[in-house]
């Protein structure tokens, strides 16, 4: 992998800028369906976060803003932050299209610079959704940023793919990779997870974060864990053996199960 922080950040920003037009045109993100009223939040997220009416919610790594705006549709006053200017342009246009521009703003910024970009503003809820942490090299710094962005009594809500899923083979049961390998990996993929067309900026740097590292980083930043839930389902066919059950995928009956996602809530004193 590359050694300098500038390189990983540049590579990842270029990669995500390149993904934006592919994602915006994809069935996976279904922007027409979202404009028509669809929510992109997972059912367990809405249940675990609870009523957000009138609350100030910050979404870190918001991409094109659909999850952010789904919280706005539930009554929150939202701010979405993402390092891709191309993604933020889509998010702002979506907010206008669905009549939420007065309840939503979007800021172009790297996560680690969020306190400066937001001029010290604090929020009732900081939300981070699926597939975000793999792009961050330093969880200790991330947790400190989150803590600094919360009002006293405010809470981080995090939903993520479980790190156990990254160590198993395609059969969903054989350990093939090292759970404790936390060094950044230089990756090169010609396509995004939405399928074609092919990308031109194909390189990125990603990190695997054991669950204990996530919880410890939050505790050291002064956040008190309220719950940590591990989920037996996910939202894409992570292994060929998984079976679809509505919008989710799960192991078939009789197959040994491992957690596929997790969610947690941690409060600032």
Residue pairs with C-beta under 8 A, 6 or more apart in sequence:
1 8
1 183
1 184
1 185
1 186
1 205
2 8
2 11
2 186
2 205
5 137
7 205
8 137
8 184
8 205
9 83
9 110
11 201
11 203
11 204
11 205
12 83
12 135
12 204
12 205
13 83
13 84
14 201
15 199
15 201
15 202
15 203
15 204
16 63
16 83
16 84
16 86
16 87
17 84
17 85
17 86
17 87
17 201
18 199
18 200
18 201
19 192
19 194
19 199
20 64
20 84
20 86
20 87
20 90
21 86
22 192
22 194
22 196
22 197
22 199
23 29
23 63
23 64
23 192
23 194
24 31
24 64
24 90
26 194
26 195
27 194
28 193
28 194
28 195
29 64
29 66
29 194
30 38
31 64
31 66
31 90
31 94
34 40
34 66
34 69
34 94
34 98
35 94
35 97
35 98
39 70
39 73
40 66
40 67
40 70
41 67
41 70
41 71
41 74
42 130
42 159
42 235
44 159
44 229
44 231
44 263
45 129
45 157
45 159
45 263
46 74
48 157
48 227
48 229
48 263
48 265
49 125
49 127
49 157
49 265
51 75
52 71
52 74
52 75
52 76
52 125
53 74
53 75
53 76
54 75
54 76
54 77
55 75
55 76
55 77
55 124
55 125
56 76
56 77
56 78
56 79
56 123
56 124
56 125
57 68
57 71
57 76
57 77
57 78
57 79
57 123
57 124
57 125
57 126
57 127
58 78
58 79
58 80
58 81
58 114
58 118
58 123
58 125
58 126
58 127
58 149
59 65
59 67
59 68
59 71
59 78
59 79
59 80
59 81
59 127
59 128
59 129
60 81
60 111
60 114
60 126
60 127
60 128
60 132
60 146
61 81
61 82
61 83
61 111
61 128
61 129
61 132
61 135
62 68
62 80
62 81
62 82
62 87
62 91
62 106
63 82
63 84
63 87
63 91
64 87
64 90
64 91
64 94
65 80
65 82
65 87
65 88
65 90
65 91
65 92
65 94
65 95
65 104
65 106
66 94
67 127
67 129
68 78
68 79
68 80
68 91
68 104
68 106
69 78
69 80
69 91
69 94
69 95
69 98
69 100
69 104
71 78
71 127
72 78
72 95
72 100
72 103
72 104
73 98
73 100
76 103
76 125
77 103
77 104
78 103
78 104
78 105
79 104
79 105
79 106
79 107
79 118
79 121
79 123
80 88
80 91
80 104
80 105
80 106
80 107
81 106
81 107
81 108
81 109
81 111
81 114
81 117
81 118
82 88
82 91
82 106
82 107
82 108
82 109
83 108
83 109
83 110
83 111
84 108
85 108
88 106
88 107
88 108
91 104
91 106
92 101
92 106
95 101
95 103
95 104
95 106
107 117
107 118
109 117
109 118
111 136
111 142
111 145
112 138
112 141
112 142
112 145
114 145
114 149
115 145
115 148
115 149
118 149
121 149
122 148
122 149
122 150
122 151
122 154
123 149
123 150
123 151
123 154
124 150
124 151
124 154
124 155
125 154
125 155
125 156
125 157
126 146
126 149
126 150
126 154
126 155
126 156
126 157
127 156
127 157
127 158
128 156
128 157
128 158
128 159
128 160
129 159
130 159
130 160
130 161
130 235
130 261
131 160
131 161
132 160
133 139
133 142
133 158
133 160
133 207
133 209
133 214
134 206
134 207
134 208
134 209
135 204
135 206
135 207
136 142
136 207
136 209
137 184
137 205
137 207
139 209
139 213
139 214
139 217
140 217
140 220
140 221
142 217
143 217
143 218
143 220
143 221
143 223
144 221
146 156
146 218
146 221
146 223
147 221
147 222
147 223
147 268
150 156
150 223
150 268
151 268
152 268
152 269
153 267
153 268
153 269
154 267
154 268
155 226
155 265
155 266
155 267
155 268
156 218
156 223
156 264
156 265
156 266
156 267
156 268
157 263
157 264
157 265
158 214
158 263
158 264
158 265
158 266
159 261
159 262
159 263
160 214
160 261
160 262
160 263
161 234
161 238
161 260
161 261
162 211
162 230
162 231
162 258
162 259
162 260
162 261
162 262
163 179
163 208
163 209
163 210
163 211
164 179
164 211
164 258
164 259
165 234
165 238
165 258
165 259
165 260
166 177
166 179
166 208
167 175
167 176
167 177
167 178
167 179
168 174
168 175
168 176
168 177
168 239
168 258
169 175
169 176
170 239
170 240
170 241
171 239
171 241
172 238
172 239
172 241
172 242
172 251
172 255
172 258
173 255
173 256
173 258
179 208
179 210
180 210
181 208
182 207
182 208
182 209
182 210
182 213
183 207
184 205
184 206
184 207
185 205
185 206
185 207
185 208
186 203
186 204
186 205
187 203
187 204
187 205
187 206
188 202
188 203
188 204
189 199
189 202
189 204
190 198
190 199
190 202
191 198
191 199
192 199
193 236
211 228
211 262
214 264
215 225
215 228
215 264
218 225
218 264
218 266
219 225
222 268
222 269
223 266
223 267
223 268
224 266
224 267
224 268
224 269
225 264
225 265
225 266
226 264
226 265
226 266
226 267
227 263
227 264
227 265
228 262
228 263
228 264
229 262
229 263
229 264
230 259
230 261
230 262
231 259
231 260
231 261
231 262
231 263
232 250
232 251
232 257
232 259
232 260
233 245
233 248
233 249
233 250
233 260
233 261
234 242
234 248
234 249
234 250
234 260
234 261
235 247
235 248
235 249
235 261
236 249
237 244
237 249
238 249
238 260
241 251
241 252
241 255
242 249
242 250
242 251
242 252
243 249
243 250
243 251
243 252
249 260
250 257
250 260
251 257
